Every structure is written in C-alpha cells, then in structure tokens.
Amino acid sequence: MTATIYDVAALAGVSIKSVSRVLNGGPNVSPALEAKVRAAVESLDYRPSLSARTLAGASSYLIAAFVDAELTLEHWRSGRGNDYLSRLEYGALVECRRAGYHLLVELVDYGSLSLEANLLSLLRSLRPDGVLLTPPNSDDPRVLDVLERNGTPFVRLGAEAHLDRGMRVFMDDRQAAFDMTAHLIAGGHRRIGFISGPGSYAASRARREGFHAAMTEHGLTVETALVAEGDFTFEAGRQAGAALLSAKDRPTAIFASNDDMALGVLNSAAASGLIVPDDLAVCGFDDTPSTMLSTPPLTTIRQPVTEMAAVATRLLIPATRGQPGQAEKVEYALIERLSTRPAD
C-alpha cells in the first residue's frame, strides 16, 4: 500500500501540518523535527502526490536535469548508449529518493535560436523546484539568465565559466589532462597527438589547456598537425585518429579527451595495422565501463560523475527551501590500464 502524509505524521509522532512544513521548506522547522520527518519519509518510502503541485506556492517535488540534446541523441542513435547520463541519473536519483523528490531529465538544444523561450516554457509547465545543469548548459549564460529571472535554484555540474553565478560541483579538468599528458611523457613519448572535444564545452578547453601546459612544462612542442577536434563521439575519434595516424611522422601516443573518441582511435589503429600499445599508446577521459572491456583495456581519467550528481542534488534540495550552499570540488583519478606503456 502506498504511504500517505498521514502515515508519515503518525510514524514521526507529529502533526500533518508539521510534515507539510518540513516537506515544503516552511518556517519554524527545528533540526529535530526535520530529522524525525525525513526519517519517517525514508522509512515509508513516501512520495508526495504530484497533484499537489497544482496548488499555488506548493512544492512540486521535482528536480529537473538539463542535458545536451544533440550529444545525448547522437549517443542513443549510435547504439552505444550514454554512460554519462546513466551515471548522472544514478547519483541524482539516489539523493532524490532519499529526500522524497522525483527526477526528470530534459533535453536542451543549446544551439536553438529560441533557447530562452523554450526554457521558460519548460520551467512554467513542469514547475521544477530546482535544476541540475550539465555541460554545455552549465556554462551557457543564456540558460543561467532564464533560471535566475525565473527564480529557479540551480546547481552547475562541471562549470568552468561565470563562476560567480549559482552553486557548482566540479573537478579539475585542466589538471587531470595535465597529469595524463605527463603520464605519457614519463613513459617516453614525445610525439603525442591530442583530440579535443567541441569548443562549446568549457571542459574541452580546460583539457586542451592541460595538455598544452604539460607539453610546454616538459620542453615539448605541440605540433598543429598532431591536434584535432572531435565531438565526443566514437566516429569523431575514429576519423581524427585516422587523420593523425596518416601523418608521415605519426604520433607514438594519442590522448583523446573522452573515452568514446579514444575507442574510435583504437578502431583506427587496428584498421592501420597498428598494435596498441606496442606501436601506439592510447588514452581517454571519463572511465566509462567500455574502457575495461576494450582491447586492450583503456588508460583513462576517472571522472566521478555519479558522485558529482549526488553532491549537486544534495546541494540543490536545501536550496529549493532557501538554503543555498557553496561550490564543491570532487577528485578524479588516473586509471592506468594496458593501452599505455613506455615507448621503445
């Protein structure tokens, strides 16, 4: 049987009005009262009725996650799935469930000329209590403008620009790319190719900066012919990898700034008759499940997307009740597998 607000009140030993004040972020809620009600909500797996959202001023108990439409749809159409979105949903859903909220994922086309109007219509129809912003939406001032004008709390994942606007959860993409490049250099590689993500993603720029900084610090020149730009898809990595490997003096290592593109490079290397890592070292960024199943398993940067989404949701829910938090940084890890080894 589905739990009701009456069941929550009875288990917590408080009035229905007290339960309502806690769940709607009302005034005069002591820490002890909130703890009792939240414990009862979790114990009963209580979910507030969404019909209550039609009431003026009532909480909708909805958290919306805005994700990039173009890249998300491309991943689905390719049949390769979307690990980033899966990990994002897992991290956010666990926290939403714990707090009695629902999660909606909405595709946002940041390239649309009617972006602002579409966002405002979306906010007015769904009435989410708060929004999780993923790249590139998290760095798009048009998106931030609409949310701020509408008074909708938001948390930005992976934001690299406009750092004074809203709460954010992030990792150091620049330093992670620096570390990966330094890892290849320590392995004896000097001619290192790099495939960046699209310029619309601030993380793409940060990773490219990290690559350049590591090369410069180690006294190496970044050759224009050994740098390409992709769109974070397998096909982009395959094409960029083929182009880099066709050079007369090809690189001995290629660092792709996400795993899907790195897997595309592995495909190009195999098509060229190259053996990884004997003839070519390859590494990526994200640590998606496919990196452990590729041949050979892929060296990569582990981006803690699930943790970032969970932290962002934990920041956002109190913010919907007027209790905003601060920026929080999560740590990455360099995962070394068999696709890299010292150059001969």
C-alpha positions as CSV (number, residue, x, y, z in Angstrom):
1,M,0.0,0.0,0.0
2,T,1.3,3.5,-0.9
3,A,2.2,5.6,2.2
4,T,0.4,8.8,2.8
5,I,1.2,12.0,4.6
6,Y,-0.9,10.7,7.4
7,D,1.3,7.6,7.7
8,V,4.4,9.9,7.8
9,A,2.9,12.1,10.6
10,A,1.9,9.0,12.6
11,L,5.4,7.4,12.4
12,A,7.2,10.7,13.2
13,G,4.8,11.4,16.0
14,V,4.0,14.9,14.7
15,S,1.0,16.7,13.1
16,I,0.3,16.7,9.4
17,K,0.9,20.4,9.3
18,S,4.4,19.8,10.7
19,V,5.1,17.2,8.0
20,S,3.9,19.7,5.4
21,R,6.2,22.5,6.7
22,V,9.2,20.2,6.6
23,L,8.5,18.9,3.1
24,N,7.7,22.4,1.7
25,G,10.6,24.2,3.4
26,G,8.3,26.2,5.6
27,P,9.2,28.3,8.6
28,N,9.7,27.2,12.2
29,V,11.2,23.8,11.4
30,S,13.7,22.7,14.0
31,P,16.5,20.3,13.2
32,A,15.0,17.7,15.4
33,L,11.6,18.0,13.7
34,E,13.1,17.8,10.2
35,A,15.2,14.8,11.2
36,K,12.1,12.9,12.5
37,V,10.0,13.7,9.4
38,R,12.8,12.8,7.0
39,A,13.5,9.5,8.8
40,A,9.8,8.7,8.5
41,V,9.7,9.6,4.8
42,E,12.6,7.4,4.1
43,S,11.3,4.5,6.2
44,L,8.0,4.6,4.5
45,D,9.4,5.3,1.0
46,Y,6.9,8.2,0.9
47,R,6.4,10.1,-2.3
48,P,4.3,13.3,-2.2
49,S,1.4,13.4,-4.6
50,L,2.3,15.3,-7.7
51,S,-1.2,16.6,-7.9
52,A,-0.2,18.9,-5.1
53,R,2.0,20.8,-7.5
54,T,-1.1,22.5,-9.0
55,L,-1.7,24.3,-5.7
56,A,-0.3,27.9,-5.7
57,G,3.0,28.1,-3.9
58,A,3.2,24.3,-3.3
59,S,6.4,22.4,-3.9
60,S,6.4,20.3,-7.0
61,Y,9.0,17.8,-5.5
62,L,10.5,17.7,-9.0
63,I,14.2,18.1,-9.8
64,A,14.9,18.6,-13.5
65,A,18.3,17.7,-15.1
66,F,19.0,19.7,-18.3
67,V,21.3,17.7,-20.6
68,D,22.7,18.5,-24.1
69,A,20.1,17.3,-26.7
70,E,22.5,16.9,-29.6
71,L,25.2,14.8,-27.9
72,T,22.7,12.7,-25.9
73,L,20.6,11.8,-29.0
74,E,23.7,11.0,-31.0
75,H,24.9,8.5,-28.4
76,W,21.5,6.9,-28.3
77,R,21.2,6.7,-32.2
78,S,24.7,5.2,-32.4
79,G,23.5,2.3,-30.2
80,R,26.5,2.8,-27.8
81,G,24.3,4.2,-25.0
82,N,25.1,7.2,-22.8
83,D,27.2,6.3,-19.8
84,Y,27.5,9.9,-18.6
85,L,23.7,10.2,-18.4
86,S,23.3,6.8,-16.7
87,R,25.8,7.8,-14.0
88,L,24.3,11.2,-13.6
89,E,20.8,9.7,-13.2
90,Y,22.0,7.2,-10.6
91,G,23.7,9.8,-8.5
92,A,20.8,12.2,-8.6
93,L,18.1,9.5,-8.2
94,V,19.5,8.1,-5.0
95,E,19.5,11.5,-3.4
96,C,16.1,12.4,-4.8
97,R,14.6,9.2,-3.4
98,R,16.1,9.8,0.0
99,A,14.5,13.3,0.1
100,G,11.2,12.3,-1.4
101,Y,11.8,14.1,-4.7
102,H,11.3,13.0,-8.3
103,L,13.9,13.4,-11.1
104,L,13.1,14.4,-14.7
105,V,15.7,14.5,-17.5
106,E,15.1,17.1,-20.1
107,L,16.9,17.5,-23.4
108,V,18.0,21.1,-24.1
109,D,19.1,22.2,-27.5
110,Y,21.7,24.9,-26.7
111,G,22.0,25.6,-30.5
112,S,18.4,26.6,-30.9
113,L,17.6,30.2,-31.7
114,S,14.6,30.0,-29.4
115,L,16.6,28.5,-26.5
116,E,15.4,31.1,-23.9
117,A,11.7,30.9,-24.9
118,N,11.9,27.1,-24.9
119,L,13.5,27.0,-21.4
120,L,10.9,29.4,-19.9
121,S,8.1,27.3,-21.3
122,L,9.7,24.2,-19.9
123,L,10.0,25.8,-16.4
124,R,6.4,27.1,-16.4
125,S,4.9,23.7,-17.5
126,L,7.0,21.5,-15.2
127,R,7.5,23.9,-12.3
128,P,10.6,22.0,-11.0
129,D,11.8,23.1,-7.6
130,G,15.3,23.1,-8.8
131,V,17.5,22.3,-11.9
132,L,20.7,20.4,-12.4
133,L,22.7,21.8,-15.3
134,T,25.2,19.6,-17.2
135,P,27.7,20.9,-19.8
136,P,27.4,22.8,-22.0
137,N,24.2,24.2,-20.4
138,S,26.0,24.7,-17.1
139,D,28.3,27.4,-18.8
140,D,25.7,29.0,-21.1
141,P,24.8,32.5,-19.8
142,R,21.5,32.3,-21.7
143,V,20.5,29.3,-19.6
144,L,21.7,30.9,-16.4
145,D,19.8,34.2,-17.2
146,V,16.5,32.3,-17.7
147,L,16.8,30.4,-14.4
148,E,17.8,33.5,-12.5
149,R,14.9,35.5,-13.9
150,N,12.5,32.7,-13.1
151,G,13.8,32.4,-9.6
152,T,14.6,28.7,-10.0
153,P,17.5,27.4,-7.9
154,F,20.2,25.5,-9.9
155,V,23.4,23.7,-9.5
156,R,26.0,23.6,-12.3
157,L,28.0,20.4,-12.9
158,G,31.5,20.8,-14.4
159,A,31.1,24.6,-14.8
160,E,34.3,26.4,-15.9
161,A,33.0,29.9,-16.6
162,H,30.8,32.5,-14.9
163,L,32.0,31.1,-11.6
164,D,30.1,33.7,-9.5
165,R,26.7,32.5,-10.8
166,G,25.0,29.9,-8.7
167,M,26.3,26.8,-7.0
168,R,28.6,24.4,-8.8
169,V,30.1,20.9,-8.4
170,F,33.3,20.4,-10.4
171,M,36.6,18.5,-10.9
172,D,39.9,19.9,-12.2
173,D,39.7,19.0,-15.8
174,R,42.8,21.0,-16.7
175,Q,45.0,19.3,-14.0
176,A,43.6,15.9,-15.0
177,A,44.6,16.4,-18.6
178,F,48.0,17.7,-17.5
179,D,48.5,14.5,-15.4
180,M,47.5,12.2,-18.3
181,T,49.9,14.0,-20.7
182,A,52.7,13.9,-18.1
183,H,52.0,10.1,-17.7
184,L,52.6,9.6,-21.4
185,I,55.7,11.7,-21.3
186,A,57.0,9.8,-18.4
187,G,56.5,6.7,-20.5
188,G,59.0,8.0,-23.0
189,H,56.5,9.5,-25.6
190,R,57.5,12.8,-27.2
191,R,55.2,12.9,-30.3
192,I,51.8,13.0,-28.6
193,G,48.6,13.5,-30.5
194,F,45.6,15.1,-28.9
195,I,41.9,15.1,-29.8
196,S,39.9,17.7,-28.0
197,G,36.1,17.9,-27.5
198,P,33.9,20.6,-29.1
199,G,34.7,24.2,-28.2
200,S,31.2,24.7,-26.9
201,Y,32.2,22.6,-23.8
202,A,34.3,24.5,-21.3
203,A,35.7,21.2,-20.1
204,S,37.1,20.7,-23.7
205,R,39.0,23.9,-23.4
206,A,40.3,23.1,-19.9
207,R,41.5,19.6,-21.0
208,R,43.2,21.1,-24.1
209,E,44.9,23.7,-21.8
210,G,46.1,21.0,-19.5
211,F,47.6,19.1,-22.5
212,H,49.4,22.2,-23.8
213,A,50.7,23.1,-20.3
214,A,52.2,19.6,-19.7
215,M,53.9,19.6,-23.1
216,T,55.3,23.0,-22.5
217,E,56.5,22.3,-19.0
218,H,58.4,19.2,-20.3
219,G,60.0,21.2,-23.1
220,L,58.0,19.6,-25.9
221,T,56.4,21.3,-28.8
222,V,52.7,20.9,-29.6
223,E,52.5,20.3,-33.3
224,T,49.4,21.7,-35.0
225,A,49.3,18.6,-37.2
226,L,49.0,16.4,-34.2
227,V,46.0,18.2,-32.7
228,A,42.4,17.5,-33.8
229,E,38.9,18.4,-32.6
230,G,36.1,16.0,-32.2
231,D,32.5,16.0,-30.9
232,F,32.9,13.4,-28.1
233,T,31.6,10.6,-30.3
234,F,33.2,7.3,-31.4
235,E,33.0,8.3,-35.1
236,A,34.8,11.6,-34.4
237,G,37.5,9.7,-32.6
238,R,37.8,7.2,-35.4
239,Q,38.1,9.9,-38.1
240,A,40.5,12.0,-36.1
241,G,42.6,9.0,-35.2
242,A,42.9,8.0,-38.8
243,A,44.0,11.5,-39.8
244,L,46.7,11.7,-37.1
245,L,48.0,8.2,-37.9
246,S,48.2,9.0,-41.6
247,A,50.8,11.7,-40.9
248,K,54.3,10.9,-42.3
249,D,55.8,11.2,-38.8
250,R,52.9,9.9,-36.8
251,P,52.5,10.2,-33.1
252,T,53.6,7.4,-30.7
253,A,50.7,8.2,-28.4
254,I,47.2,9.8,-28.7
255,F,45.3,11.3,-25.9
256,A,41.6,11.7,-26.7
257,S,39.6,13.9,-24.3
258,N,36.8,11.4,-23.8
259,D,36.6,7.6,-23.8
260,D,34.3,7.3,-26.8
261,M,36.8,9.1,-29.0
262,A,39.6,7.1,-27.5
263,L,37.8,3.9,-28.5
264,G,37.5,5.4,-32.0
265,V,41.2,5.8,-32.1
266,L,41.7,2.1,-31.1
267,N,39.5,1.3,-34.1
268,S,41.6,3.4,-36.4
269,A,44.8,1.9,-35.1
270,A,43.6,-1.6,-35.7
271,A,42.5,-0.6,-39.3
272,S,46.0,0.8,-39.8
273,G,47.6,-2.5,-38.7
274,L,49.0,-0.9,-35.5
275,I,49.2,-2.8,-32.3
276,V,48.2,-1.0,-29.1
277,P,50.3,-0.3,-27.0
278,D,53.3,-1.8,-28.9
279,D,53.0,0.7,-31.9
280,L,50.8,3.3,-30.3
281,A,49.7,4.3,-26.8
282,V,46.1,5.4,-26.5
283,C,44.3,7.0,-23.5
284,G,41.0,8.7,-22.8
285,F,39.0,10.6,-20.3
286,D,35.8,9.6,-18.2
287,D,36.4,5.9,-17.3
288,T,33.2,4.5,-18.8
289,P,32.5,0.8,-18.4
290,S,33.6,0.1,-22.0
291,T,37.2,1.1,-21.2
292,M,37.6,-2.1,-19.1
293,L,36.2,-4.2,-22.0
294,S,38.1,-2.7,-24.9
295,T,41.1,-4.5,-26.4
296,P,43.4,-3.6,-24.8
297,P,41.7,-2.1,-21.7
298,L,42.0,1.7,-21.9
299,T,44.1,4.0,-19.7
300,T,41.8,6.9,-18.7
301,I,40.9,9.6,-16.2
302,R,38.1,8.6,-13.9
303,Q,35.6,11.4,-13.8
304,P,33.3,10.9,-10.8
305,V,30.0,11.7,-12.5
306,T,27.9,9.8,-10.1
307,E,29.5,11.5,-7.1
308,M,29.2,14.9,-8.7
309,A,25.5,14.3,-9.4
310,A,24.8,13.2,-5.9
311,V,26.7,16.1,-4.4
312,A,24.9,18.5,-6.7
313,T,21.5,17.1,-5.7
314,R,22.3,17.3,-2.0
315,L,23.2,21.0,-2.6
316,L,20.1,21.7,-4.7
317,I,17.4,20.3,-2.4
318,P,18.1,22.6,0.5
319,A,18.5,25.5,-1.9
320,T,14.9,24.9,-3.0
321,R,14.0,25.8,0.6
322,G,16.1,28.9,0.6
323,Q,19.3,27.4,2.0
324,P,21.9,27.7,-0.8
325,G,25.3,26.0,-0.4
326,Q,28.8,26.6,-1.7
327,A,30.9,25.2,-4.6
328,E,32.2,21.7,-4.0
329,K,35.1,20.1,-5.7
330,V,35.4,16.3,-6.3
331,E,38.6,14.4,-7.1
332,Y,39.5,12.5,-10.2
333,A,41.9,9.6,-10.6
334,L,44.2,8.5,-13.4
335,I,43.5,4.8,-14.1
336,E,46.4,3.1,-15.9
337,R,45.5,0.1,-18.0
338,L,47.1,-1.8,-20.8
339,S,46.6,0.7,-23.6
340,T,49.7,2.7,-22.5
341,R,53.2,1.7,-21.7
342,P,56.7,3.2,-22.1
343,A,57.7,3.9,-25.7
344,D,60.6,1.9,-27.1
